[in-house]
Amino acid sequence: MKNKFFLIAILAMCIVFSACSSNSVKNEENTSKEHALDKIVLDHAFGQTILDKKPERVATIAWGNHDVALALGIVPVGLSKANYGVSADKGVLPWTEEKIKELNGKANLFDDLDGLNFEAISNSKPDVILAGYSGITKEDYDTLSKIAPVAAYKSKPWQTLWRDMIKIDSKALGMEKEGDELIKNTEARISKELEKHPEIKGKIKGKKVLFTMINAADTSKFWIYTSKDPRANYLTDLGLVFPESLKEFESEDSFAKEISAEEANKINDADVIITYGDDKTLEALQKDPLLGKINAIKNGAVAVIPDNTPLAASCTPTPLSINYTIEEYLNLLGNACKNAK
């Protein structure tokens, strides 16, 4: 009898132990799965970056990446100083400044106009460094990676379009879904502004456009931005299209192509030309013996963006800059497009 009870007790203990072991294994598996879900894996031009968990302290470098974080409600612990479109002593573009104030934050600026300020970036003690739209080199990446995991561009420097910048940076923040929503909201903002101004929408829709950089003081050569450049590509969101001639200047390795004034006839199929300058730029271009023969310039279908202004800076778009300047930009484009023939 005693042996019988002893065997029953042993069996009961085995069952309990087995159940505990099973639960322990399941708990370990669940914990492992949860940990795996927490991991953020970023594939980019320099390889792969893995974050073990959602970052809390976010640093951003180069152009516009801070606007993605801000649009998602995160004030970076440090961001690169704006080097265009705003005075050097200010260092923050108006839409960025506005959002930081809205979030009750403060701009800790990296003074990196002459190159990345690795010491300042390190001192901000980031958990991640956003560089989805940037021109960082492999050497830069390696140095930054010693400070914190880096979210770099997918393929080539300075060729990240605004949607891709949001996707890269939001994923690094552990906010992929929120990033997708931000893209949808930004697209809706563009559509709303176009619908609000049907007369402008009608003028610019389908017009063939080239975004250029022409120096009126030296017209012997100029730059054409390709479809891989975010400022040129943004124009397609506004209803414009690229002329056939742009294909000749496209390159996998570059976002812009320099051509000589003697080659200006190659872009005669453009209805509209965009460039930086001032109120004297168009007249100077029309008087030029070579550039003045380009149809768009001859017709006055040139959108001259005031150089080194917030509007000029916003042409390289971010979710915040699009919202801030789209009405002004559409008015400028509409005025140029009405002269297209």
VEXPADO-110243 format. One record per residue (C-alpha): residue number from 1; x, y, z. Coordinates in steps of 0.05 Angstrom, whole numbers, plus 32768, in hexadecimal, padded with zeros to 4 digits. Each point is the difference from the previous one (the first is absolute). Layout:
# residues N
+-----+------+------+------+
| pos |    X |    Y |    Z |
+-----+------+------+------+
| NUM |    X |    Y |    Z |
...
+-----+------+------+------+
This chain:
# residues 341
+-----+------+------+------+
| pos |    X |    Y |    Z |
+-----+------+------+------+
|   1 | 8000 | 8000 | 8000 |
|   2 | 8038 | 802F | 8013 |
|   3 | 8022 | 7FF0 | 7FBE |
|   4 | 7FC0 | 8010 | 7FDB |
|   5 | 7FF9 | 8044 | 8022 |
|   6 | 804B | 800D | 7FF5 |
|   7 | 7FF8 | 7FF2 | 7FB5 |
|   8 | 7FC3 | 802D | 7FFB |
|   9 | 8027 | 8038 | 8023 |
|  10 | 803B | 7FF8 | 7FD1 |
|  11 | 7FD2 | 8002 | 7FC4 |
|  12 | 7FDD | 803E | 8019 |
|  13 | 8043 | 8023 | 800B |
|  14 | 8016 | 7FED | 7FBA |
|  15 | 7FC0 | 801C | 7FE2 |
|  16 | 8009 | 8041 | 8028 |
|  17 | 8049 | 8005 | 7FEC |
|  18 | 7FEF | 7FF1 | 7FB8 |
|  19 | 7FCB | 8036 | 8000 |
|  20 | 802F | 8032 | 8020 |
|  21 | 8036 | 7FEF | 7FCD |
|  22 | 7FCF | 8007 | 7FC7 |
|  23 | 7FE8 | 8043 | 8019 |
|  24 | 8048 | 8016 | 800B |
|  25 | 8012 | 7FED | 7FB8 |
|  26 | 7FC2 | 8024 | 7FE6 |
|  27 | 8010 | 803E | 8028 |
|  28 | 8048 | 7FFF | 7FE6 |
|  29 | 7FE6 | 7FF8 | 7FB9 |
|  30 | 7FCF | 8039 | 8009 |
|  31 | 8035 | 802D | 801E |
|  32 | 802E | 7FEE | 7FC7 |
|  33 | 7FCA | 8011 | 7FCD |
|  34 | 7FF0 | 8041 | 8022 |
|  35 | 8049 | 8012 | 8002 |
|  36 | 8006 | 7FF0 | 7FB6 |
|  37 | 7FC4 | 802C | 7FF1 |
|  38 | 8022 | 8039 | 8026 |
|  39 | 803D | 7FFC | 7FD3 |
|  40 | 8004 | 8033 | 7FC8 |
|  41 | 8027 | 7FEA | 7FC3 |
|  42 | 8016 | 8034 | 7FCD |
|  43 | 801F | 7FEE | 7FBE |
|  44 | 8027 | 8038 | 7FDF |
|  45 | 803A | 8013 | 7FD2 |
|  46 | 8034 | 7FED | 8034 |
|  47 | 7FE2 | 7FBE | 8016 |
|  48 | 7FD0 | 7FF5 | 8039 |
|  49 | 7FF0 | 8023 | 8041 |
|  50 | 7FDC | 7FDC | 8039 |
|  51 | 7FE0 | 8023 | 803B |
|  52 | 7FED | 7FD2 | 803A |
|  53 | 7FC6 | 802C | 8015 |
|  54 | 7FDA | 803F | 7FEE |
|  55 | 802F | 803C | 800A |
|  56 | 7FF0 | 8037 | 8031 |
|  57 | 8037 | 8033 | 7FF2 |
|  58 | 8002 | 8013 | 7FB6 |
|  59 | 8036 | 8028 | 7FDD |
|  60 | 7FF9 | 8016 | 7FB8 |
|  61 | 8033 | 8018 | 7FCE |
|  62 | 8002 | 801E | 7FBA |
|  63 | 7FC0 | 801A | 7FE0 |
|  64 | 7FB8 | 7FF6 | 8015 |
|  65 | 8005 | 7FC2 | 802A |
|  66 | 7FF0 | 8028 | 803E |
|  67 | 7FBE | 8015 | 7FE0 |
|  68 | 7FEB | 7FB7 | 7FFC |
|  69 | 800D | 7FF5 | 804A |
|  70 | 7FDC | 8041 | 8011 |
|  71 | 7FC5 | 7FEF | 7FD4 |
|  72 | 7FFA | 7FBF | 8028 |
|  73 | 8001 | 8026 | 8041 |
|  74 | 8049 | 7FF6 | 8013 |
|  75 | 802F | 803A | 800F |
|  76 | 8047 | 7FEA | 7FEE |
|  77 | 8035 | 8004 | 8036 |
|  78 | 802A | 8021 | 7FCA |
|  79 | 7FF9 | 8014 | 7FB7 |
|  80 | 802C | 801D | 7FC9 |
|  81 | 8000 | 804B | 7FF9 |
|  82 | 7FDB | 8019 | 7FC2 |
|  83 | 8033 | 801A | 7FCE |
|  84 | 7FD1 | 801E | 7FCC |
|  85 | 7FC0 | 8029 | 8000 |
|  86 | 800C | 801F | 8044 |
|  87 | 8034 | 802C | 8021 |
|  88 | 803D | 7FDD | 801C |
|  89 | 7FF3 | 8019 | 8047 |
|  90 | 7FBA | 7FE3 | 8000 |
|  91 | 800F | 7FBB | 7FE3 |
|  92 | 7FB8 | 7FE7 | 8000 |
|  93 | 7FCE | 8007 | 7FC7 |
|  94 | 7FBC | 801D | 8013 |
|  95 | 7FD6 | 7FC0 | 7FFA |
|  96 | 8033 | 7FDB | 802B |
|  97 | 8001 | 8037 | 8034 |
|  98 | 7FB4 | 8002 | 8001 |
|  99 | 7FFA | 7FB5 | 800D |
| 100 | 8035 | 8000 | 8036 |
| 101 | 7FD9 | 8037 | 8025 |
| 102 | 7FBF | 7FD9 | 7FF7 |
| 103 | 8021 | 7FC4 | 8021 |
| 104 | 801D | 802C | 8038 |
| 105 | 8046 | 7FEC | 7FEB |
| 106 | 8042 | 8023 | 7FF5 |
| 107 | 802F | 7FFD | 7FC4 |
| 108 | 8044 | 7FE4 | 8012 |
| 109 | 8025 | 800F | 7FC0 |
| 110 | 803D | 7FDC | 7FE5 |
| 111 | 802D | 8035 | 7FE1 |
| 112 | 8015 | 7FD3 | 7FC6 |
| 113 | 8000 | 8030 | 7FC5 |
| 114 | 8049 | 7FED | 7FF1 |
| 115 | 7FF6 | 7FB6 | 800C |
| 116 | 7FDF | 7FD3 | 8033 |
| 117 | 800D | 8014 | 8048 |
| 118 | 800B | 7FBB | 801D |
| 119 | 8010 | 801B | 8045 |
| 120 | 7FBF | 8027 | 8005 |
| 121 | 7FD9 | 7FC4 | 7FE5 |
| 122 | 8020 | 7FD3 | 8034 |
| 123 | 7FF3 | 8032 | 8038 |
| 124 | 7FB5 | 7FFD | 7FF0 |
| 125 | 8002 | 7FB6 | 8016 |
| 126 | 7FD1 | 7FE6 | 7FCA |
| 127 | 7FE1 | 7FBA | 7FFC |
| 128 | 7FFC | 8008 | 7FB4 |
| 129 | 8019 | 8031 | 7FCA |
| 130 | 7FD1 | 800F | 7FC7 |
| 131 | 8023 | 800B | 7FBC |
| 132 | 7FCC | 7FE6 | 7FCE |
| 133 | 800B | 803C | 7FD4 |
| 134 | 8049 | 8011 | 8003 |
| 135 | 8043 | 7FFB | 7FDD |
| 136 | 8027 | 7FDB | 8035 |
| 137 | 803B | 7FD7 | 7FEA |
| 138 | 8014 | 7FBA | 8017 |
| 139 | 8034 | 8021 | 802D |
| 140 | 7FCA | 802E | 801D |
| 141 | 7FD2 | 7FC5 | 800B |
| 142 | 8036 | 7FD8 | 8024 |
| 143 | 8010 | 803A | 802E |
| 144 | 7FB7 | 800E | 800E |
| 145 | 7FF2 | 7FB6 | 800E |
| 146 | 8031 | 8004 | 803A |
| 147 | 7FD2 | 8034 | 801F |
| 148 | 7FBC | 7FDF | 7FF1 |
| 149 | 7FDC | 7FD6 | 7FCC |
| 150 | 7FF8 | 8026 | 7FBF |
| 151 | 7FC4 | 8002 | 7FD1 |
| 152 | 8023 | 800E | 7FBD |
| 153 | 7FE6 | 8008 | 7FB9 |
| 154 | 7FEE | 7FC3 | 7FD6 |
| 155 | 802B | 8009 | 7FC3 |
| 156 | 8023 | 8041 | 7FED |
| 157 | 8010 | 8041 | 8025 |
| 158 | 7FCE | 8038 | 7FFA |
| 159 | 7FD0 | 7FD6 | 7FD7 |
| 160 | 7FCB | 7FF0 | 8035 |
| 161 | 7FBB | 801A | 7FEC |
| 162 | 7FD3 | 801D | 8036 |
| 163 | 7FD4 | 7FC2 | 8007 |
| 164 | 803D | 7FD3 | 8006 |
| 165 | 801F | 802F | 8034 |
| 166 | 7FC1 | 7FF9 | 802A |
| 167 | 8001 | 7FB4 | 7FF8 |
| 168 | 804A | 7FF9 | 8013 |
| 169 | 7FFD | 802F | 803B |
| 170 | 7FBD | 7FE9 | 801C |
| 171 | 8016 | 7FB7 | 7FFD |
| 172 | 803E | 8013 | 8027 |
| 173 | 7FD4 | 8020 | 8034 |
| 174 | 7FD5 | 7FC2 | 8006 |
| 175 | 7FC6 | 8027 | 7FE2 |
| 176 | 7FF6 | 7FE0 | 7FBC |
| 177 | 7FB4 | 8004 | 8002 |
| 178 | 8002 | 8048 | 8017 |
| 179 | 8030 | 800E | 7FC7 |
| 180 | 7FD0 | 7FE3 | 7FCD |
| 181 | 7FC9 | 802B | 801D |
| 182 | 802D | 803D | 7FFB |
| 183 | 800B | 7FF2 | 7FB6 |
| 184 | 7FB5 | 7FFA | 7FF5 |
| 185 | 7FF2 | 8040 | 8026 |
| 186 | 8036 | 8026 | 7FD9 |
| 187 | 7FE4 | 7FE6 | 7FBE |
| 188 | 7FBB | 8016 | 8017 |
| 189 | 801B | 8045 | 8010 |
| 190 | 801C | 8007 | 7FBA |
| 191 | 7FBF | 7FE9 | 7FE0 |
| 192 | 7FD7 | 802F | 802C |
| 193 | 802B | 803C | 7FEC |
| 194 | 7FFA | 7FEF | 7FB6 |
| 195 | 7FB4 | 7FF8 | 8005 |
| 196 | 7FFD | 8042 | 8026 |
| 197 | 8020 | 8024 | 7FC4 |
| 198 | 7FE2 | 7FE0 | 7FC1 |
| 199 | 8019 | 8039 | 7FD5 |
| 200 | 8048 | 7FF1 | 8014 |
| 201 | 7FF5 | 7FB5 | 7FFB |
| 202 | 7FE6 | 8009 | 7FB9 |
| 203 | 803C | 802A | 7FEC |
| 204 | 8036 | 7FD1 | 801A |
| 205 | 7FE2 | 7FBB | 7FF3 |
| 206 | 8026 | 7FDA | 7FCB |
| 207 | 8032 | 8038 | 7FF3 |
| 208 | 8046 | 7FE6 | 7FF1 |
| 209 | 8031 | 801C | 8033 |
| 210 | 804A | 8002 | 800E |
| 211 | 801D | 8015 | 8043 |
| 212 | 8042 | 8022 | 7FF3 |
| 213 | 8036 | 8029 | 8023 |
| 214 | 8015 | 8039 | 7FD2 |
| 215 | 802F | 8036 | 8017 |
| 216 | 7FED | 803F | 7FDA |
| 217 | 8046 | 801B | 800D |
| 218 | 801F | 7FC5 | 7FDB |
| 219 | 7FD2 | 7FE1 | 7FCC |
| 220 | 8037 | 7FD7 | 7FDE |
| 221 | 7FE7 | 7FC2 | 8023 |
| 222 | 7FC7 | 7FEC | 802E |
| 223 | 7FE4 | 7FC4 | 8027 |
| 224 | 7FC3 | 7FD6 | 7FF3 |
| 225 | 7FE2 | 7FD7 | 8039 |
| 226 | 7FEA | 7FBA | 7FED |
| 227 | 7FC4 | 7FD8 | 8017 |
| 228 | 802B | 7FE2 | 8037 |
| 229 | 8005 | 8044 | 8021 |
| 230 | 7FC9 | 800E | 8033 |
| 231 | 7FF5 | 8048 | 7FEB |
| 232 | 7FF4 | 7FEB | 7FB7 |
| 233 | 7FD8 | 7FC2 | 8012 |
| 234 | 7FD2 | 8029 | 802E |
| 235 | 7FE7 | 8025 | 7FC3 |
| 236 | 7FDD | 7FC0 | 7FE8 |
| 237 | 7FD7 | 8001 | 8040 |
| 238 | 7FE6 | 8045 | 7FEA |
| 239 | 7FEA | 7FE7 | 7FBC |
| 240 | 803C | 8011 | 7FD4 |
| 241 | 8025 | 7FCE | 7FD6 |
| 242 | 8047 | 7FF9 | 7FE6 |
| 243 | 8011 | 800D | 7FB7 |
| 244 | 801F | 7FC9 | 7FD5 |
| 245 | 8042 | 8025 | 8000 |
| 246 | 800C | 7FF2 | 804A |
| 247 | 800E | 7FB7 | 7FF0 |
| 248 | 8042 | 8014 | 7FE0 |
| 249 | 8018 | 801E | 8042 |
| 250 | 7FE9 | 7FC8 | 802E |
| 251 | 8037 | 7FDA | 8025 |
| 252 | 8001 | 7FCB | 8036 |
| 253 | 8039 | 8023 | 8024 |
| 254 | 7FE9 | 8048 | 7FFF |
| 255 | 7FC2 | 8029 | 800F |
| 256 | 8015 | 8039 | 7FD1 |
| 257 | 8024 | 800B | 7FBE |
| 258 | 8029 | 803C | 7FEB |
| 259 | 7FF9 | 8015 | 7FB7 |
| 260 | 801E | 8038 | 7FD8 |
| 261 | 7FD8 | 803A | 7FE3 |
| 262 | 8011 | 7FE5 | 7FBA |
| 263 | 7FD5 | 7FC3 | 8011 |
| 264 | 7FC4 | 802B | 8015 |
| 265 | 7FD8 | 7FEC | 7FC2 |
| 266 | 7FFC | 7FB9 | 801E |
| 267 | 7FCC | 8019 | 8033 |
| 268 | 7FD3 | 8024 | 7FCF |
| 269 | 7FC8 | 7FCE | 800E |
| 270 | 7FF7 | 801C | 8046 |
| 271 | 7FC1 | 802B | 8008 |
| 272 | 8018 | 801D | 8042 |
| 273 | 8044 | 800A | 8021 |
| 274 | 800C | 800A | 804A |
| 275 | 803E | 801F | 801C |
| 276 | 801A | 8028 | 803C |
| 277 | 800D | 804A | 7FF9 |
| 278 | 7FE1 | 8045 | 800B |
| 279 | 7FD3 | 8031 | 7FDC |
| 280 | 8036 | 800E | 7FCC |
| 281 | 800E | 7FB8 | 7FEE |
| 282 | 7FCC | 7FF6 | 7FC9 |
| 283 | 8014 | 803F | 7FDB |
| 284 | 8049 | 7FEB | 8003 |
| 285 | 7FF0 | 7FBB | 7FE4 |
| 286 | 7FD5 | 801C | 7FC8 |
| 287 | 8038 | 802E | 7FEB |
| 288 | 8033 | 7FC8 | 7FFF |
| 289 | 8012 | 7FEE | 7FB7 |
| 290 | 7FFB | 7FB4 | 800D |
| 291 | 7FD2 | 7FF5 | 803A |
| 292 | 7FD1 | 8035 | 7FE6 |
| 293 | 7FEF | 7FD2 | 7FC6 |
| 294 | 7FE3 | 7FCA | 802E |
| 295 | 7FB5 | 8001 | 7FF4 |
| 296 | 7FEC | 8003 | 8049 |
| 297 | 8030 | 8039 | 800E |
| 298 | 7FEC | 8026 | 7FC1 |
| 299 | 7FB6 | 7FF9 | 8013 |
| 300 | 800C | 8016 | 8048 |
| 301 | 7FE9 | 7FBD | 801A |
| 302 | 8034 | 8000 | 8037 |
| 303 | 7FF2 | 7FF9 | 804A |
| 304 | 8038 | 8026 | 8023 |
| 305 | 8003 | 7FEA | 8049 |
| 306 | 801D | 8037 | 802C |
| 307 | 8045 | 7FE5 | 8012 |
| 308 | 8012 | 7FEF | 8048 |
| 309 | 7FB9 | 8009 | 801A |
| 310 | 7FD3 | 7FCF | 8026 |
| 311 | 7FDA | 7FF4 | 7FBF |
| 312 | 8040 | 7FED | 7FDD |
| 313 | 8013 | 7FD1 | 8039 |
| 314 | 7FBB | 7FE0 | 7FFF |
| 315 | 8009 | 7FEA | 7FB8 |
| 316 | 8027 | 7FC6 | 801D |
| 317 | 7FC1 | 7FE7 | 8023 |
| 318 | 7FF2 | 7FE5 | 8045 |
| 319 | 7FBB | 7FF2 | 801E |
| 320 | 8004 | 8041 | 8026 |
| 321 | 801A | 802C | 7FC8 |
| 322 | 7FCC | 7FE7 | 7FCF |
| 323 | 7FC8 | 8013 | 8030 |
| 324 | 8020 | 8044 | 800E |
| 325 | 8010 | 801A | 7FB9 |
| 326 | 7FD5 | 7FD9 | 7FCE |
| 327 | 7FD0 | 803A | 7FF3 |
| 328 | 8039 | 8031 | 7FF3 |
| 329 | 8023 | 7FCD | 7FD3 |
| 330 | 7FC1 | 7FF2 | 7FD7 |
| 331 | 7FF5 | 804A | 7FF4 |
| 332 | 8047 | 8007 | 7FE6 |
| 333 | 7FF9 | 7FC4 | 7FD3 |
| 334 | 7FBC | 8016 | 7FE7 |
| 335 | 801A | 8044 | 7FEC |
| 336 | 8038 | 7FE0 | 7FD8 |
| 337 | 7FD4 | 7FCB | 7FE0 |
| 338 | 7FCE | 8034 | 7FE5 |
| 339 | 8037 | 8017 | 7FD1 |
| 340 | 800F | 7FBB | 7FE5 |
| 341 | 7FF0 | 7FF6 | 7FB6 |
+-----+------+------+------+
